[in-house]
């Protein structure tokens, strides 16, 4: 039987409700740095691992059991729906998605047919159903955003310059519009099916939109993104929107009306709040590289994030500013979860009159000030 999640700190924070502590989860918490993940997966290709629902269920649960985070995120990949409709995609070790026949012309649009989740990717839905039955915390389903998926299709893989993508966007505006609309529809179908099977929240990863200028984003990506989010609104689950390097895009991204905005590590949270207003919760934004440092340094950096976030209560989820790095020590992440929970249980922290049990209650600080105290555990 599915758990009663009405008291979930994560879901309540997503909805801007009061929580007794700050909820925590990590992007890429499933896999990456966990030795039990490497043992479970062995030599199996990542996409093949995803198609094995028992294995994908086990991998999704691993960080819940080890870290005590407040939400699970499905072990999958943003390229899975494209693979499911027949796009020839593979994940190259240490590189990312590779598509041997990139999209370059109008005739390539015919390769993108409608996604039928029940028949095209039943293994994903089986995994979601398995997890919904056993999890005691919310499950986050996810999909790739239209720009990021388009960039992989057009470039044929990861890119630093996105030259083919930006060239097509500028020179073939009608083709670009049609491509992003198709990708948005594929994302909607995937996300709707995940919620139907038990996902309690959704995240759209449009990771590479930060390459765009605000005007280019507004004209060429925002319409498809609004379409995507508006078609998810009726699901009545929190919808999170995340991209990297999006500091100058945040006010425009807010026009898509997500429930939560994921913030990368480059933008102070109080600045993000100024740019998106009060109606959208915030998620983020510890620099993932900070977790490679000794724990006393991690505490100092996490305190700085929490101090900047104090103007966002209620409506804040602690996370990294991007995914967990493969070389991260899992024990650091476990201690980080404990630290955030303990530090933010003090109500004076969230009211802006202190920074938690280890801080200086009653002393006001500018959100950018550097905390000088460290945790006793450090």
N, C-alpha and C positions, 0 to 999 in steps of 0.2 A: 504494500500500500504506500502511495506517495506521502511524503512528510507534510505536515502542516507548516507552511513557511510564512504565516502571517506575522510572526515575530522576527523575521529575518532583518538583521541590521543592514545588510547589503541592499535588500529591496526597499526598505524604508528610506535609506539614504538616497537611493536613486529617485525616490518620489518626493524628496525634500522634507521628509518627516524626521522627527527627533529620534536619535538613537542613544543608547547608553554608553557606547564607545564607537570609535571610528572603524568601520569594516575595512578589510584588506583582502585583496587577491592580486595575482601577478599575471600579466600577459606572458604567454609561453611558460606558464608554471607546469603544464603537463608535458613532460619530456625534457629535452635539452640537458639540464645539469644533473638530473637524478640518476644515480647508479642503478636503481631498480628499473628505471625506464630502459637503460641500455641493456640490462640483462633480459628484460621481458621482450624487447624488440629483436635483439640479436642482430642477425644479418638481413632481416626482412626489410625490404624497401618501404619507405614511409607511406607511400600511397597504398601499397599492399597491406600495411599495418592498419590503415584506416578502413579498408574493406573487410577486415576481420573484426566483427563487432565485439567479440569477447575480449580480444586484445585491446581494442580501442577503449572499451569500458574500463578495463584494468588500468590502463595508462591515465585515463581521466581521473580516476580515484586516487592515484598515487600521491599527488601533492596535497589532497585533502587529508589523507592519513598522516603525512609527514609534517606538514606546515601548520595545519589548523586554520587555513584561510576560510573566509566567509562566503566564498562562492567557488564553484567549479566551472571550468570552461572546457567545452567539448574538445577532445583530441581529434582534430581534423585538419584541413588545409583549405585556404580560400580557392584553390584551383580544382577542388573535388567536383563541384557542379559542372565545370567545363569538361573535365574528364568524363563525367557521367553522360554528357550528351555527345560524346564522340570526338572531342578535341584531343589530339595526340600530344599529351603533356607528360613530362617526367620531371622528377625533382633530383637535380644533380647535387651530390654531396658537397657541402661547403659553398655552393653557388646559388641554388634556388630553382624555381620553375624554368624549364626549357621547353619551347615549342618549336619543332623543326620546320614547320610551315607557317611562318608569321602571316598576320593579316596585313595586307597592303592595298587592297582595292575593294570596290563594291561587291564583286562576285564572292568575296570571302564572307560576306554577311550570311550567305545561305548555309554556311557551316554552323551557325548558331541557331539551333532549333529550340523550341519551347522545352523547358525542363519539366519533367513529370517525376517528382521526387519518389513517389511510391514504387515506380518501376525502374527509374534511372539510378537511384542511389538508396536502395532499401537498407543497405548495411549501415548507413548513417542514421536512419530513422530507428533501426533496431538498437543501435548504441544509445541514442537519446532515450528510448523507452526503457532500456535496461537501467540507465542511470537515474531516471526519474523514480524508479521503484526503490532504489537503495540509498540515494543521497539524502542527507539531513540538512543540506544547504542548497541554495538555488543553483541551477545549471544555466550557464550562459551559452546560448547558441550563437553562431556568427556566420558572416559571409564577407566576401571582398566587395569593396566599393567599386563603382563603375570606372573611375579613372585608373585605379591600380590594376584592375583586371584588363582594361584596354591596353595599358602599357605593356603588360606581359604578352598579350596577343600580338601587338604590333612590333615590339622590339624582338620578340622571340626569346626573351629572358630578362633577367635583371639589367638595369642600365644606370649609368651615372649621369648621362646627358639627356636621355629621353628624346633623342633627335628625331627618330622616325615618328614617334607619338605626337610630338609638338608640331612637326611638319604636316602630318595628316590633319590634325586639329585645325591648323590655320588655312590649309589649302583646299580641304574637302569638308566644309562645315556641315553639309547635309549628311554625308556619309558618317561623319563623327557623331552627329546627333542620333542617327539611327543605331549606330553601334552602342552608344552609351544607354540608349533606351532599352535595347535588347539585353544588355548586361544587367541593368537595373531590374528588369522583369525576372531574369534568372535568379538574382539575389533575393527578390521578394518571394518567389516560389519556394526557394530553399529555406528561407527563414520562417515562412508561414508553416511549412511542414515540420520544422523543428519544434515550434511552439505547440503544434497539434499533438506531438508525441511527448511533450512534457518540459520543454525548455521554459524557464521562468524569466529570462531576460535575453536581450539580443545585443550584439555589438557588430557594427559595420566598420571593417578595417579598410579605409581608403588611405593606406599608409603613405603613398608617394605624392599626394596632392600638394605637399609643401613646395614642390618644384614650380608651381604656378604662381603668376602674379595675381593679386586680388581681382583685377578686371578679367583676366583669362578664366579664373575659377568661376566668377559670377556668370559670365556669358556661356561658358562651354561645359561646365560640370554641375553647377548648382541646380539647373532645371531637372536633370535626371536624378539628382540626389533628393530633391524635394519630392519627386514622384515616388522614389523608393521609400522614404520615411512616411509619407502620407498613406501609403498602402499598408504600412505596418501598424498604424495608429489604432486600428480597430481590434488588434490583438490584445490590447490592454496589458502589455508587459513593458517594462522599461527598455528603452532603445538608446544605446550608447553609440556615439560617433567619434572615431579616432583617426588622426593622421599625424605624420611626423613633419616637423618644421612648419607648422601651421599658424604661428603667432600672428602673422598679418592677415590671416584668413578667418580667424575665429568669429568675428562679428558677422561675416557672410555665412559661415557654416551654421551659425545659430538660426539662420532663416529656414533651414531644413526642419527646425523644431524637434531636435532629439530631446530625450529626457535627461540625458547625461552627456557631457562633453569630455572626452579624454584629452588630457593636456600633456605634451611632451616636456622634457626636462629643460628646454630652453626658455620657457615663459614662466615667470613667477605666477603663482596661483592667484594672487590678488590682482595682478594685471589681467589675467584671463577673465576673472570675475568682472572687471571693469568693461571688458570688451564684449562679453556675451550677456550681461544683465543678470538678474536674480532668479529668473524662472527656470533655468537649466542647472542641474547639479553638476559638480566637477569631479573628475577622477584623475589621479596622478600624484606626483609626477617626479619621483626620485630618479636621478640619473642612474641607469642600469650599471654603469661602471663603478658607481660608489659602492656597490655590493661586492666588488672585488677587493676592497680595502679591509683592514682590521675592523673589528666590530665597533670599537670606540669611534672610529671615523664614520661608520655607517650611522651610528646613533646621532652624531652631530649633524650629518646631512639630512637624516630623517626629521630631526627636530626642526630644522630650518623649513622643510616642506610643511610640516604640521603648523608651524607658526604662521606661515603665509596662508594656510588654508583656513585659519580660524574665522575669517570674515565670511566663509562659505557655509557655515553651519546654520540650520540643518541643510544637508544636501552635499555631502562630501564622502568620497571613497578613496582610500589610500591605495596607490599602485605605483609601478615604475612608469617612467616616461616613454618606455618602449619595452621590448621583450627581455626576459631573463637571458643573460649571456651564458653560453655553454660552459664556461669555466667558473661560474659562480659556485661557491661552496654552499650546499643545501643547508648546512647548519646556520649559516649567516641569515638565510631567509627565514628559517624557523624562529630564530631569536628576534628578527625584525618584526615578524607578526606579533610575537608576544610583547615586544616593546611598544608598538603602536597601540595595541589593545590596552595595555596598562597605562600608558602615558595619557590617553585620551578619555579614560574613565572619569577623570576629574572634571566636573562640570565647569569649573572656573576657566579651564582651558578653552572650551568651546564658546564661552561667553566673552572671550577676549580679555580676561583679567589675569591671565597667567599662561604658562606653557606646560602645565601638567605637574605631576607629583614631584618631579625632579627639578622643576624650574623655580621661578620666583613669583609666587602668587601675588596678585595685586599690582605688579609692576607692568605698566604699559610699555609695549615696544612697537616700533615700526615693523611691518611685516618683513622687511628686508634685512633687519638687524641680525647679526650673527650670534646665536646662543653661545654662551661661554661655559655652561655647565655640561657635564657628561653623566650618562647613566651610571649608577653604582655597579651595574652588571658589566660595564665595559672594561 
